[in-house]
Amino acid sequence: MPPEPEALPSIDRVHSKIRRSSSPKLAPYSSRLFSALSRETSSGRFIPQMDGLRFMAIAMVVLFHLNSYLMAKTSFYEHRVNGSDWLCRSALVGFHGVELFFVISGFILALPFASYRLTGGPAVNLRSYYLRRLTRLEPPYFVTLLVLTSLGVWLRPGSFWGSTGHLAASLFYAHNVVYGAPSSLLGIAWSLEIEVQFYLLVPVFTLLFAVRNTALRRSILVLSAVGMTAVQASFLNDHPRFSLSILGYLQFFLLGFLIADIFLVEWKAPPRKPLCWDILALAGWPLLFVVWQSRTLTHWLFPALVFALYCAAFRGRWASWIMSRPWITAVGGMCYSIYLIHYAVISGVGRFTKTIGASLPDPLYLMTQFILVGIAIVLICGLYFLVLEKPCMKRNWPQRVWQSAKNNISSRHPDEQPTFAD
């Protein structure tokens, strides 16, 4: 039977579980590997189920972009969609994985504010909150955007001046607003712009947790999510600048708020895990792809089903155990690095692998490519994560870099000693 996971284990305690569960010979190596690949959190608390859900979301996005690449770059991948092509049909709607990320963002960012309001946790320093977002997320994004733009200019000489406006708008997370379309330099940046809009508004939205009545507070969250869904269905579809903004996806962030509320108030200790949650997870994840096939069902049932599946990830005995497996949480934990460069990796690796399995039926061919390219994505993006993203996860890393630079300068001029006032 799977073990009962802790509600808020620390990363160190998770690593100790890995050591206990591994064979004696492999334990030191597996512990070091997962320690290197694990995320660092501001609070030191680790919620493995969230990284498991990140894994699900990024896998869907990668499958979608890989399928799109193969359709565009091969002639033999005909992709005749019929009832038996379940994997291909799922790949066509994998872009909805982005909305799964929005729910996770709502949950993670709501936690410290909700903890302060609902459980007497420490107050959130807004200056530290915004600085943390800036130093944690922007360096990998800026580096990726500048590197990919430079590669594009190198491959297409003379395209620099035509891309300067798009680059400036993308650097300031304003491409959706300025151009009414995703960035032509880094296509996935459209969702990051929406995330930034949410980051800026979180301190306002989280004032809702000041409502002391639990039923009223959650009713407001649910009604707000339903109301935004209705507004989107009625008004936003014909307005690209609004639909590519927080207004087009606010209900998913609010669902994250609702889960954070329930998590802090009612899931304080490891709960009894009835089998019904596992049955829901077993049926719900495949059903998710069925819902995505219909525009109407997607709009109205998708948020509700996602909420149920996220609850099952915490409450289901087997669902929680699977979502907490170290290799799943390791890949899920570096999803930001994967998200930033996965399409570049698909384009680079796919040109060498796309003929492998060409004679197979479409679903088996897509699965073969997903495995081959997926391994490359994990390896390359894992290195990217270790070199660029993980150092930015360390709290106060800019101060340490600055202090190290000052020390290096001082060591080069030993005769110049600073003076101090009495």
N, C-alpha and C positions, 0 to 999 in steps of 0.2 A: 504494500500500500504506500502511496506517496506520503511524505511527512507533512505535518501541519506547518505551513510557513508562518514566520513571525510577521506581525503587522508592520513594524518599522525596524527591520534589522539593520545594523551597521554594516559597512562594506567589510570590515575586518571579520565580523562574525560570519558573513557569507563565505569568505575565503577559508575560515576554519572548517566550515561544513564541507567545502570542496576537499580539503585535506583529509577529513575523516572518511568521506565517501569514496576517495580514490584508492587505488592499490598503493602499498607502501613505496614501491619503486617509482611510480608515476606521480605520487602526491606532490613532491617538491616542485616538479616541472609544471604540473597542471596549475598549482597554486600561483606560481610566478607568472604563468601565461595569462590566467584570468585576472590577476592583479594588474598586469600591464595593460590589458585591454579594457578593464572596467572604467566606467566614468567616475569622476570625482564630483561630489555634490557639495553645495554651499553649507548645508547643515550637517553633513557627514552621515545622514540617514539614507538608506538605500531601499527602494521599493521595487523589488525584482519584477513584479507583475507588470509595472509600467514599461520596463524595458522589453518584456515579452510582447506587449502590445505594440511597442515601437517596431519590433521585429516584424510583426504581421503587417504593419502599415508600409514599411520600406520594402518588404518583399512584393507587395502588390504594385507599388510604384515601379520597381525595377522590372517586374514582369510586363507591365504596360509599355514601358519604353523599349524593352527588348523586342517585344512583339511588333511595335511600330517600326523599329529599325529593320527587322527582318522583312517586313512587308515592303519597305521602301527600297531595300538593297538587294533583294533576291527576286528572281523570276519564277523559281520553282515552288516557293512558299505561297501557294494560291489562297490559302486560308478560306476555304469554302465553309462558311459557318453553317452547321446543322446541329441537330440534337446531340450527336455523338462527340462533337468538338467542344467538350466542356471546358478544357483548359484554354483553348483559343477564345472562346466566348468570355471566359473569366478575365483573360488578359486585356480584352477590349475595354473593360470597365475598371481596370486596376487603378486608374487615376484617382478614383475615390479614396484611395489610401491617404491622400493629402488631408482629407477631412477627418480621418482618424487621428492624424497628427494634431489637428486643431483641438480635438477633445482632450488629448494628452496635455497640450499647452495650457488649456483652461484649468485642468486639474493641478498641474505642477505650480503654475503661477498663483493660483488661488490659495494653495496650502498655507503659506506663511501669514497671509492676511486673514484667512479664515481661522487659523490657529489662534491668532491674537484675539479675535472677536469672540470665538466660540469656546475656546478651551483655556483662555488665560495665558497663552504663549507670549513671547516677547513681541514688542511692537516692531513694525517694519520701518526701517530707516529708508525713506524714499531716495535719498542721495545714493546710498549703498545699493539699493535695488536697481536704479537706472545705471549706475556705474558697472555693476555686475553684468547686466545685460550687454552693455557696450564692450567690456573687455572680454567677455566670454564668447560672444557670437560674431562680432564684427571682424576681428582679424582673419579667421578662416574664410569668411565671405569675401572680404576685400581682396585677399590673396587669390582666391579662386577666380573672381571676376576679372582681375587684372591679368592673371596668367592666361586665361582662356581668350580674353580680348587680344592679348599680344600674339597668341598662337594664330588667331583668326587673321590678324593683320599680316603675319609672316606668310601664311598660306595664300592670302589674297592681297598681294601688294597693291597699295593705292586705296585700300578700303578704310584707312584710319580716319580721314576727315569725315567720312560718312557715318562713322560710328561714335564720334565724340559726344553728340547729344544723347545717344542711347546710353553711353557709358556714364555720363554725368547723372542722368536720371536714375540709372540703376544703382550707382554709388550712394545716392541719397534716398533710395527706396521710394522713388516717385515715378517709375516708369509706367505703372498701371494708370496713374492719374494723368500724367502728361500725354501719353500716347494712346491710352485706352486699350492697351494690348500688352501681353507679357514681353519681357525683355528679349530682344533679338540676340543678345550676347550671352545670356545665361537664362535659358527658358524657365527653369524652376524658380527663378527669383520672384515670380509673381506671388507665390504663396508666402515667401519670406517678407515681402512688403506688407501683406495682410497681417502676418505675425507681429511685425513692428508696430503697426497701428494698434493692435491689441495690447502690446506691452505698454504703450503710452497711456492707454485708457484703463488698464487694470486697476490702479488705485481708486479710480472713480467707480468702476463696476463693483469692486469689492466692498464698497460702503454698504452694499446690500446685506452683508453678513452682520451688520449692526442691528438688524431686525431680530429681536430676541425670540419671537414666537417661531418655532421650528416649522410648523405647518404653513404659516403665512409666508415665511421666507422661501420655502421650497415651492410653494404655489406661485409666487412671483417669478421664480426662475423658470418654471415650466411654462407658465403663460407667456412670459417674454420670449422663450424659444419658439413656442407655437405662433405667436404674433409675428416674429421676424420671418418665420417660414411662410406665413400667409402674405406678408408684404413682398417677399422675394417672388412668389408665384404670380403676384398681381402686377408688380411695377418694375422689378429690377432686370428682368430678362432682356429687355430691349435697350438697356443702358449699360454699355460695357464698363464705363468707369466706375459706376456704382456696384455692378456685379463683381468686379475685380477689386473689391474693397471689403473692409470688415462687415459692411452691411450685407454682403452676400453670403456670409458664413458665420454670423454671430451666434446662431443657435448652437453650433458645435462647441464653441468656447463656453457657452452657458451650460451645456451638458457637463463639461469638465468641472465647472463650478458646483453643480449639483452633486456629482460624484465625490468631490472633495468634501462637501458638507456632510454627506452620509459617512464617508470614510472617517472623518474626525469625530463625529458625534456618536455613531453607532457601531463602528468597526474598530474600537479601541483595542480589543484583545482578539486573538485568533478565534474565530467563531466556529460553531458547528457547521459542517459543510454537507448539507443534504444533497442527494444524488440529482435532484431536479435541476440544479445549476449546471451540472456536468452534461445532462441531457440537453439543456438549452444551448450550451456551448457547442456540443456535437452537431446539433441541427442548425444552430444559428449562423455559424460561419459559412457553410455552403448556401444557406438561405440568403445571406447577404448578397451574394453574386446574382441570385435570382431577382432580388429586389432591384438591383442596379440595372437590370435589363429594361425596366419600365420607367419612363420619365416620371409618371405620376407616383408610382410606388416609391421611387428613389426620393422624391421630394418630401413625401409625408411619412413614410414608414422607416426610411433609413435612419433618421436620428433616434427614433424610439428603439430600433433593433440594436443600434450601436450602444446605447445606454445599457440595454439588457446584457449584451455580450461583455461589456466592460465590468459590469457587476459580477457576471459569472467568472471572469478572470480572477476576481478576489474571493468569491464565495464558493465556487466549485472546488471540490477536493482535488480531482484530477486536472481540471482546467488550470487551477492555480499552480499545481505542481509542474505541469508542462510549461506554463509561461515563465516559471522561475528557473528553468534549467540553465546552467552556467553558459553554455555555448549560445543559447538563444538570447540571454540577456547581454552577453558580450557583443554580439552582432547588433542587437537593438540599441545598446548603449552608444555605439559609434554611428548611429543612423544619420546624424547631421553631416558627417564627413561623406558617408555614402550618398546622401541626397545631393550634396554639392557637386560631386564629380562622377556620379555613376554613369551618366549618359556619355561623358567623355571616354570613360573606360569601355562602355559598350561599343562606341564607335571605333576605338583603337583595337580592341580585342576581337570584335565581331568580324572584322575584315579577314581575320585568319581562321576563325572557327565556323563561319556561316555555311561552309560547304559540308561540314561534318554532319552526317545523318540526313543528307538531302533526299535520299530515297525513302525515308520513313514517312508514315502518315503525319499530317500536320501536328496533331497533339504530341506525338512522340518526338518529332523534330524540335518542337518548341521546348519540350521538357529537356531534351539533350542540350540545347543551347542555353537554357536557363541554368543547368548544372555547370556547364563549362564556363560560361561568362560569369556566373555567380561566384564561382571559386576565385576567378580573377578579381572580381569586384571586392570580395572580402579581403583578399591579400593586399591589393593596391590601396584600397580605401582604409584598411587597417593600418598600413604604414603611414598614410596621410593623417590618420587620427592620432597616431603616436607622435609624429613629428610636429604637427601644427595645432590640432584641436585640443588634445589633452593638456599640453602646457598652458593653454588659455583657460582651462578649468580650475587651475590653482588660484585660490583666493589671493588677492593682492600681488599677482605676478608683475604688474607694471612697476610697482614700488620696488620689488626685488630686482627687476632688470635695471631700473634707474640707479639703485644703490650699488649694484655690481658695476655699472658703467662708471660711477663716481669713484669707486675703489680702484678701478683699473687706471683711471686718469691720475689719481693720487699716487699710485705706485710708479707711474712713469716720471713723476716730478717729486722725488723724495725730499728735495731741499726746500720745496715750497710748503711749509706747514701752515695750516689755518690758525688764525688767532681768534680767541674768544673773549668777549667782554666779561668782566668780573660779575 
